[in-house]
Amino acid sequence: MLVDFLFHLRRAKLPVSLHEHLRLLEALKEGVVGPSVDEFYWLARMTLVKDERLFDRFDKAFGVYFHGVTSLSDAIGALGAELPEDWLKRLLQREFTPEEKAAIDAAFAEGGGLDALMERLKKLLEEQKERHEGGSRWIGTNGSSPFGNGGYHPQGVRIGGPSAGNRTAIKVWEQRAYRDYDDTVELGTRNIKIALRRLRRFAREGAADELDMDGTIGATARNAGWLDLRLRPERHNSVKVLLLMDVGGTMDDHIRRTEELFSAARSEFRNLEFFYFHNCVYDHVWKNNRRRSTERTATWDLIRKFNPDWRLVFVGDATMSPYEIMQPGGSVEYHNEEAGSEWIQRLLDRFPRHAWLNPEPEGVWSYRQSVAMMRQLMGDRMYPVTMAGLDRAMRALMR
């Protein structure tokens, strides 16, 4: 029973043992869950996956194996076809013509900036008593108001619901869930690892547990032929790297490339510490995206804990609202008391050898105002995630 499912998970490179599979079968036999694919999913993940970093890989494998098993909603079933529900919802979203978008942009230019926008939202929350759809004033859906979701506005506040794809919100009012990057992903090429190897400084430190062949031969010769074994510490790359990675939002387009980079860095640098942030670094970062609201690390702690000889590497597309970089309270999902630029500058002052790796093609950087601002903050030390870009970044970090 479920033998094919077991081998499917193994083909997806999930370390599922026969013992864990038998535990799953035993739980099913005891009726721990009902006849529901959703309940079976939670039971299977709990019994078969022991490492939180593999949850996302399990989700993908489970979705492929059980694709089409769960029934769609009654409304979709009435159509007599198996259409994805989210696809149907997208059809209901309002499409704006270029002329309508231009008119909305022009109206926003007279709005007064972030402070005026937040003050207007505060008043609307006090006045509005019911749901609203369409229109240009109330908090609603599929309209041109700065508040709500599913519509269009050049710089608004998205409240509930998924993004309509415009990616212009300067604030997001929801609990957003990100996932950790997979550092065990199999690289499709060794080129990234080869590029990272430029950042090397070898040293022998720690316990002497490696045979020193040359030293042993010399000592034996000096000892009239009596064997005199000599040991030495293992030779390793002593470069220390502090890796800060942007996650969520527009970075979802670059997950594969970022995971390849992260996996290569984990294998190449023995002294590597990593943390996550979203869009711009503020007063805290985190290690685990599932617990990012409860387990945070103060940015001041990074500055105090790590010495200036650590190399600081940011990974992110730097695509965000300019408010997130330059203004207090400008974060898309967090009320930052100090501007993001202040925290970036503190990190750069602490770690003089630094670089920013941007997975966006270098040709589009000039069309992103926030990229130009971050590039200026970094002293032009922003590099694309290409072979040539990584080579330039590693050379800059070795100076």
ZAPAVEX-986205 format. One record per residue: x, y, z of N, C-alpha, C in turn; residue in one letter. Coordinates in steps of 0.02 Angstrom, whole numbers, plus 32768, in hexadecimal, padded with zeros to 4 digits. Layout:
N
XYZXYZXYZA...
***
This chain:
399
802A7FC58000800080008000802C803F8000M801E806C7FD1804380AB7FCB808D80A17FBDL809E80677FA080E5805A7F9080FC808A7F59V80D080967F2780E280C57EF280EE810A7F0DD80C5811E7F4080CE81607F5F811281647F81F8127812E7FA28168812D7FC381A181377F90L819E81117F5981D381177F2781D0815B7F03F819481787EFD818E81BA7EE081B281EE7F0CH81AA81E97F4E81CC82177F7B8218820E7F77L822E81D07F71827681C47F6C829281DF7F2BR826C81DA7EF5828381F77EB6828882437EBAR825F82607EE6826382A87EF3829A82BA7F24A82C582887F3482FF82917F6082EB82A47FA7K82B682867FBE82A2828C800482B9824D8029L82DD8254806082F9821A808482C481F680AEP829581D5808C825E81B280AE8272816880B5V8273814F80F38286810980FF824980DC8101S8255809B80FD8220806A810181FE806C8145L822580788179820A807C81BD81D780B581C2H81E780EF81A681B8812781A881798118817EE818280F58147814980E2811D811A80B38143H813680848168810D8056819080E8807B81C7L810780AE81E380E580D7821580A880FA81F6R80B0811281B9807881328197803F8100818CL804F80C48176801C8091816A7FF9807D81ABL8020807B81E18003806A82227FD180A08238E7FE380DF822D7FB6811582407F7681138217A7F7C810281D67F4080FC81AC7F1480C381C3L7F33808C81D77F0D805281EE7EE68061822DK7F03808B82587EE2809D82977EAE80D5828EE7EA780EE82517E75812182447E8581658262G7EC5817782637ED981B782807EBB81F2825AV7EB481EA82187E96821E81EF7E5C820081C8V7E30822C81B17DF78216818A7E0882108141G7DD6820081177DE181F780CF7DE6823A80ABP7E19825F80BB7E2482A1809E7E6D82A78088S7E7882BF804B7EBC82C780337EE182FC805DV7EBD833080717EDC8364809A7EF6834880DCD7ECC831F80FE7EE08301813D7F1A82D08132E7F1682AA80FB7F4D827B80EC7F8E82A080E0F7F8B82DB80C07FC7830380B47FEA831480F5Y7FC4832E81267FE3834181667FFF8305818AW7FDC82CD81887FF5829081A8803582788187L803582778143806F825F811F80AC828B812BA80A282CD812B80DA82FA813680F682F2817DR80C982E881AD80DF82E181F3810782A181FDM80F3826B81DC8114822A81E88150821E81BBT8151823B817F8185822B814F81BD825E814BL81B0829D815D81E282D2815581FA82E9819AV823A82E281A5825782F281E7827E833481E8K8286835381AE82AD839081AA828283C7818BD827983FE81AF824F84348197826584508154E82A6844C814582BF8466810582A5843E80CAR828B840280D6827383D880A0822783DC8097L8206840780BF81BD840C80BA81A884228074F81CB8454805981B7846D801781C184387FE1D81F784117FE6820383DC7FB681CD83A67FBBR81B883977FF8818183678002814083817FE4F813283C27FEF80F583E07FD480F183D87F88D812A83E47F66812B83DF7F1E812183967F08K814383677F29813C83217F1780F583087F24A80D8831C7F5C809383087F6D806283237F3AF806B83627F26803E83807EF68040835E7EB2G807D83497E9D808383257E5D806182E17E61V806C82BD7E98805182787E9E800682787EA3Y7FE982A67ECB7FA182A77ED77F7C82DB7EADF7F9B82F17E777F7B83247E4D7F38830B7E33H7F0383337E3E7EC183227E257E9882F67E53G7EB582E07E8D7E9082B47EB97E5B82DB7EE0V7E6D83177EF97E3C833E7F1E7E09835C7EEFT7DCA835C7F037D9583787EDA7D9683C47EDFS7D8183E67EAC7D7D842E7EAC7D3D84447ECFL7D3684847ED67CFC849E7EF97CBC848F7ED2S7C8184937EF37C4284857ED27C3684B47E96D7C4C84F27E9D7C4185217E677C68850D7E29A7CA584F77E327CCD84E37DF87CB484A07DDDI7C9F84727E0A7C8784317DF47C4984387DCAG7C21846B7DD77BE484747DAF7BF384847D67A7C30849A7D587C4284A97D137C51846B7CEBL7C5884327D0E7C6683F47CEB7CAD83EE7CD3G7CDA84177CED7D2084147CD87D4B84217D15A7D8784047D157DB5840D7D4D7DE284497D3EE7DC984837D507DEF84C17D467E0B84D87D88L7E4A84EE7D8A7E6785077DC97E3F85427DE3P7E2F85417E237E0685757E407E2885B97E3CE7E6A85BA7E497E8D85FA7E477E8E86177E00D7E8D85EB7DCD7E8A86037D887E4886267D7AW7E1186097D937DD086287D8A7DCC866B7DAEL7DE9866F7DE97DE786AD7E0E7E0D86E47DE9K7E4486D27DC87E6A87037DA37E4187217D69R7E1486F77D4C7DEB870F7D167DBB87467D2DL7DA987437D6E7D7A87737D897D9A87B67D9AL7DDD87B77D9C7E0087F47DAE7DF988287D75Q7DF488647D887DEB88997D577E2B88A67D31R7E2688AE7CF07E5E88BF7CC67E5B890A7CB6E7E92892C7CC17E9489747CB67EB789837C74F7E9C89B27C4F7EBA89C77C107EF589F57C1FT7F2389FD7BF07F5B8A2C7BFB7F438A727C0AP7F0C8A887BEC7EF28ACB7BF97EDA8AD17C41E7EB78A9D7C5A7EA08A9E7C9F7EDB8A9F7CCFE7F0F8A787CC17F498A777CED7F6C8ABA7CEEK7F708ADB7CB47F918B1D7CB07F6A8B507CD9A7F278B4C7CD77EFE8B7B7CFE7F078B6F7D48A7F0C8B307D5D7F168B207DA47F5A8B397DBBI7F8E8B2F7D917FD18B467DA27FD38B917DABD7FB08BB47D7F7FB08BFD7D837F8C8C157DC2A7F568BF27DD47F328C057E117F5C8BF87E4FA7F838BC17E4E7FAC8BB17E897FE48BE47E92F7FFE8BFF7E5B80368C2F7E6080248C6B7E8AA7FE38C787E947FCE8CB17EBC7FBA8C9C7F02E7FCA8C5D7F157FB08C427F547FD48C587F93G80148C6A7F9080378C827FCB80668C527FECG80718C167FCF80A38BE97FEA80898BB8801DG80B88B95803E80A78B5E806B807F8B7580A8L80938BAC80C880708BC2810580278BD380F6D801B8BF580BF7FD68C0680AC7FAE8BC7809DA7FCE8B97807D7FAD8B58806C7F988B3280ABL7FC38B2E80DC7FB38B0981197F7E8B2E8142M7F7E8B7081417F4B8B9681647F078B8C8144E7F068B8781027EC78B7A80DF7EAD8B3580EFR7ED98B0480F37EC58AC081047EA68ABE814AL7EC48AE181787EAB8AE381BD7E638AFD81BFK7E568B3281997E128B4E81987DE08B1F8178K7DF58AFD81427DC88ACE81217DB68A93814EL7DE68A7C81767DD98A4481A47DA48A5881D8L7DA48A9881EA7D728AB0821A7D2D8AB881FAE7D2B8ACA81B87CEC8AD981977CCB8A9C8177E7CF48A7081587CD78A3A81307CBA8A03815DQ7C7D89ED814C7C5A89BB81757C4A897B814EK7C538979810D7C40893E80E67C72893380ADE7C6B88F7808F7C9688E480587C89890F801BR7CBF891C7FF37CB789467FB77CDF89287F7EH7CC4892A7F437CE689107F077CE489447ED0E7D1E894E7EB07D2489817E7C7D2889C67E9BG7D2C89F97E727D2E8A3D7E8C7D748A557E99G7D798A937EB07DBA8AB37EB77DC68AD17EFDS7D968AC57F2C7D9E8AE57F6D7DA38AB47FA7R7D748A867FAD7D708A5A7FE77DA38A227FE5W7DAA8A00801E7DD489C480227DAD898B8002I7DC489707FCA7D9E893D7FA87DC889157F78G7DA788F77F477DC888CB7F167DBA88E37ED0T7DEA88D47EA37DE388DF7E5B7DD489277E48N7DEC89567E6E7DE1899C7E5F7E2289C17E56G7E1E8A037E587E598A2D7E517E698A527E91S7E498A3D7EC87E598A5A7F097E9F8A457F1FS7EC28A6E7F467F048A5A7F5F7F008A227F93P7EC38A0F7FA97EBD89E07FE07E9289A57FCAF7EAA89687FD67E85892C7FC47EB188FD7F9CG7E9388D57F707EBA88A67F477E9488977F06N7EBA887C7ED77E9C88677E987E94889D7E64G7EA388DC7E757E9B89137E467EDD892E7E2FG7EDF89707E247F1D89907E0E7F2589D37E30Y7F6189DF7E497F748A207E627FC08A227E64H7FDF8A5A7E4F80288A5C7E49804D8A507E8AP80318A687EC380518A5C7F04801A8A5D7F39Q7FFF8A227F487FC98A1E7F787FDA89EE7FB1G7FA689DE7FD87FAC89AF80107F8089738000V7FA089397FF67F7988FC7FE87F6188DF8029R7F1F88D6802E7F0088BD806C7EDC887C805CI7EF8884480747ED9880380697EDC87EF8020G7ED687AE80137ED487977FCE7F1787967FADG7F1E87717F767F5E876D7F537F6C87AB7F29P7FA987B27F157FBC87E97EEA7F9D87E07EA5S7F8A88187E867F6F88157E427FA688107E0EA7FE488107E24801C88097DF7803F884A7DE5G802488837DFC804388C37DEB808288D17E15N808388B67E5380BD88BD7E8080CE89077E8CR809B892F7E9A80A689767EA78094898A7EEET807E895A7F188069896B7F5C80A589827F85A809B89B77FAC80D189CE7FD880C689B5801FI808B8999802D807C8978806D8051893B805EK805A89068085803188CA807E801588B980C3V7FD388B880C97FB388AC810A7F9A8864810BW7FC68836811D7FB587F081257FEF87CC8145E7FE28790815E8018876681788036873F813EQ807187528129808E873480ED80BC86FA8101R80B686C280DE80DD868680EC8112867D80B7A8151867B80CC8188866D809E81A4862880AFY81CB860C808281EA85CC8090823685D4808DR825A85AA80B282A285AC80B182BC8595806DD82F685B0805983168597801D83358553802CY833185267FFB834A84E28002839584E27FF4D83BE84D48027840684D4801E842184918008D83F684607FFA840C841E7FE383F984137F9AT83E284477F7883CD843F7F32840884287F07V83FB83FB7ED9842E83E37EAC843B84187E76E8479842C7E6F848A845F7E3E848A84427DF8L846D84687DCA846E84527D8584B2845E7D66G84DB84877D84851E84967D6A854D84A37DA3T858D84967D9785C084A37DCA85DC84EA7DC4R85C385107D9585E085517D8785DC85817DC2N85A3857F7DE7859C85AD7E2085CF859C7E55I85D8855C7E63860985487E958650855B7E80K865F85537E4086A185667E2786AD85B17E30I867985D97E23868086227E2A868B86347E73A866886137EA1866F86237EE886B486107F03L86D585E27EE1871785CB7EFA874D86017EF4R873E86377ED1876E866E7ED08774868E7F15R874086877F3D874186A57F80875D86717FB1L879F866A7FAF87C086387FD987FD86557FFCR8807863E80398844864C805D884F8610808AR887C85E48076888485A4809988AE85AC80D8F889D8584810A88C18583814988B9853E8168A88E7852D819588E384EE81BA88D784FE8203R889B84F0821A88878500825F886384C4827DE886484C082BF883F848C82E1886A845082F3G884B841782FE886D83DA8314889983BE82DCA88D283A382F08900838482C088EA833C82B3A88C18332828088A682EF827388B182D8822BD88DD82FD820688EB82EA81C1893582D881BCE894382A281988989828B819189B182BD8168L89E882D381848A17830081628A4C82D48141D8A4382C481018A6F829580E08AB682AF80DBM8ABE82ED80C58B02830980BF8B24830D8103D8AFE832381368B1B832881798B2D82E38194G8B0582B181878B13826D819E8B528251817ET8B59825C813C8B95824481198BD482658134I8BD082A8813D8C0A82CB81578C1C82B6819DG8BE982AF81C98BF6829B820E8C1182548212A8BF7822881E78C1081E281E68C5881DF81D0T8C698207819D8CAE820881858CDD822281BBA8CC7825581DF8CF1827082158CF582418251R8CC8821182548CC681E2828C8CE5819F827AN8D1581A2824C8D3A816682378D0D812F821DA8CD7814181FB8CAC810F81DC8C7380F78207G8C73810782478C3B80F482718BFE81218262W8BC5810082578B8A812582438B7781598277L8B6F819682618B5B81CD828D8B2081F1826CD8AE381DE827F8AA781FB82618A9D82438277L8A8D826E82478A7E82B382558A3782C3823BR8A1082E6826489CC82F9825289C78345824FL8994835C822B898A83A38225893E83B1821FR892883EE822F88E183FF822688CD83FD81DDP888E83F081D1887583EE818D88768434816EE88888437812E888A8476810A8844848780F2R882D84C4810187EA84D880ED87E8852380DEH87B3853680BE87A8857C80AC879485A380EBN87BC85D280FE87B085F7813C878786368132S8773864580F5874A868080E887068679810BV86F086AE812C86B186AD8151867E86D9812DK864386BC8120861186DE80F785D086E5811FV85B68723812185758731813E8545873E8104L8515871080FA84E8871180C184A2872880D6L848B876080BB8448877A80C9841E87758089L83E8874E808C83C1873E8050837A875A8053M8367877E801F83228796801882F5875A8007D82B987598023828C872180178244873B8011V821C871B7FE681D6872E7FDE81CD87667FACG818E87727F99817E87A77F6A819C879B7F26G81BE87CC7F0B81DC87C67EC8821487937EC6T823087807EFF8265874D7F00824A87087EF0M820886FF7EF181EC86BE7EDE81FD86AC7E96D820A86DF7E6D821E86D27E27826586B77E21D828B86BB7E5782D286A97E5482E486727E86H82B3864A7E9B82BF86187ECE82F485E57EB7I82EC85CC7E7A831B85997E62836385B37E61R836D85EE7E4583B0860A7E4083CD86177E86R83A486307EB483BB863E7EF783CC85FE7F1CT83A485CA7F1383B3858A7F3383F4856C7F19E840185737ED88440855B7EBD847B85807EDDE847485C27EE284A885EB7F0084B285D97F49L847B85D17F6E847E85C07FB5849E857C7FBFF848A854B7F9784A685077F9D84F185087F8FS8506852C7F5C854D85307F4C857485527F84A855985877FA1857B85A97FD88582857C8014A854F8554802385538527805D858B84F38055R859684DE801785C984AB800B860F84C98006S861585097FF3865685277FE88673854A8025E8648856580518660858C80898651856880CBF8686855680ED867E8534812D866285638161R867885A1815F866085D4818E862C85FF816BN85ED85E8816D85B7860B814D857D8613817EL8565865081868529865E81AD84F78680817EE84B8866B81828486868881558448869F817CF842886D1816283E986EB817E83BE87038144F837C870A8153834D87218121833487688133Y831F878C80FF82FC87CB810782CB87D180CDF829F880380D08270880D809982798854807DH828C8858803F82978896801982D288BE8032N82D088D58072830788FD808C831388E880D5C835188EE80EB836288DC8130834D8916815EV832B890481948319893581C7833989208209Y831589258240833389198281833688D08295D831E88A2826A8323885A827A832488318239H834287F68240834287C4820B832D8782822BV832A874C82048314870C8222833586D181FEW8336869782208356865B82058324862B81E6K82E6862B81FF82B485FA81E98274862081D6N8260861981978226863F817F81E5862A819DN81E085EB81B481A385D581D4819A85F48219R81D1860A823681CD8628827981E8866F8279R81E186918241820086D3823B81DF87088267R81A186FA827D817E872B82A88190872282F1S81AA86E8830381B786D9834A820186D1835AT822A86BE8329827186B38334829986E18308E82A8871C832282CB874F82FC8310875B8319R833D877382EF838087878305838887D182F7T839987F7832A83A1883F832383DC884E82F4A83D4887C82C8840A888F829B844688A982C2T843888CB82FA846F88E18325849888A6833EW8478886C834A849D8831836084CD8819832BD84B9881D82EB84E7880B82B58524883882B5L8518887982BE854F88A982BD857E889D82F8I8563888B8332858C8880836D85AF883C836BR858E8809835285A787C4835685DF87B68324K85D787CD82E6860587BB82B0863987F282A7F867887DC82A186AF880B829A86B188288253N86D5885F824B86D8887F820886FA885481D3P871D881E81E6873D87F481B4870C87C68191D86CD87C581A7869A879E8184868787C28143W867D879B810D866587B780CE861887B980D0R85FC87F380C285B387FB80C3859987F7807CL856A87C88070854D87BF802E850087C28033V84E387F28010849A87F6800A848587D17FCBF844D87AE7FCE8430878F7F9283E887A77F8DV83D887CC7F59839487E67F51838D880C7F10G834F88147EF9834588387EBA833E88837EC5D833D889A7F04833A88E27F1482FE89037EF3A82CA88DD7EE5828E88F97EC6825A89057EFCT824C89447F0A821F89567F408209899E7F37M81DF89B57F6381CE89FC7F6382098A257F7DS82188A5E7F5F824E8A897F7982438A9C7FC2P82038A9F7FD981F68AAF801F82178A7C804EY821C8A3D803882388A09806382818A158071E82A38A39804682EA8A47804F82F58A888074I82CD8ABC806382DE8AFF807982B38B1C80B1M827B8AFB80C3824D8B1C80F2823C8AF0812DQ823C8B0A816A82228AE581A481D98AD28198P81C68A9681AB81828A7F819F81758A6A8158G81A78A68812E819D8A5980E7819C8A1080D5G81AC89E4810481AC899C80F68168898580DES8167895680B18128893F809380FD891980C6V811B88FD80FB80F388D58129810688E18172E812D891381808148891C81C38155896681CFY8145897F820B815089C5821A819889CE8234H81C489DF8207820A89E9821982148A308234N82318A34826E823B8A76828D82738A9D826CE82A28A7A824C82D88A9B822882D78A8481DFE82ED8AAF81B382EE8A9E816C831C8A63815EA830B8A3C812B83358A038119837B8A178107G83838A5280E883C68A6980D683F48A718112S83D78A83814C83FF8A8A8189841D8A47819EE83F48A12819A840C89D081AE843E89B4817BW843189BF813B846089A9810884A489CA8113I84A48A0B812184E38A30812B85088A178169Q84E38A07819F850489EC81DB852789AA81CCR8506898081A48525893F8193856289498167L855E8978813785978984810B85D289A28131L85C489CD816285F989E9818B861C89B381B5D85F5898281CC8610894C81F68639891B81CCR8621890C8190864188DA8166865988FB8125F86978914812486AF893A80EA86B3891280AAP86B988CF80AF86B988A58073867388888069R865088A4803A860A8893803185F888937FE7H85C088737FD685A788707F92855D88607F93A853A88757F5E84F388657F5684EC883C7F15W84CF88007F1B84C387D57EE0847987DB7ECDL846D87F17E90842987FD7E78841787CA7E42N83E4879F7E4F83D1876D7E1D83AC87897DE1P839687C97DE5837687E97DAB83A987F57D74E839787EE7D3583C687FE7CFF83DE88477D04P841D88517CF9843A88937D02841B88C67CD3E840088B07C9B83E388DE7C6B83A589017C83G838288E57CB6834489057CCE8351892F7D0CV838D89317D26839B89577D63838A89A17D5BW839989BD7D21838E8A057D1783448A187D17S831889E67D1182D089F47D1182B289EE7D57Y82D989DE7D8982C189D67DCD82E08A0D7DF8R82B78A3B7E1082D18A727E3882F38A597E77Q82D48A267E9782F08A0C7ED6833489EA7ECAS833D89CA7E90837D89AA7E8183B489DF7E7CV83A58A167E5A83D68A4C7E5483E88A697E99A83B68A707EC583C38A8A7F0883EE8A5B7F30M83DE8A197F2E840589E97F54844C89E27F38M845189E67EF7849389E37ED784BF8A1D7EEER84A18A587EF484C68A927F0C84DB8A897F54Q84AE8A6E7F7E84C08A607FC484FA8A307FC9L84FC89FE7F9C853089CB7F9E857189E37F7FM85748A227F6A85B18A3B7F4A85BE8A177F08G85888A077EE4858A89E67EA385A4899E7EA8D85A289817EE485B7893B7EEB857A890D7EE5R855689137EAF851E88E77EA0853088C07E60M8527887E7E64853C88537E2D850588227E1AY84FD88137DD984CA87E27DC484E0879B7DD6P84B0876E7DDD84C087287DEC84CC87047DA9V850487167D8B851E86F67D4F856686E27D5DT858486BC7D3085C986A97D3B85F786E67D3EM85ED87157D10861687517D118608877B7D4EA85C787807D6285B587A77D9C85D0878A7DDCG85CB87487DE485E787277E208632872F7E23L8653872B7DEA869C87347DE886AF87797E00D868B87AC7DE9869887F17E00868A87F97E4AR865587D97E61864387E07EA9867887C07ED5A869087847EC286C287627EEB8704878A7EECM871687A87EB4875387D17EB2874B880E7EE0R870E882C7EE2870388667F0D870788517F57A86EE88177F6786EE88007FAD873487ED7FC5L876287E07F9787A687CD7FAB87D388097FB6M87BC88447FA287E788807FA887F288937FF1R
***
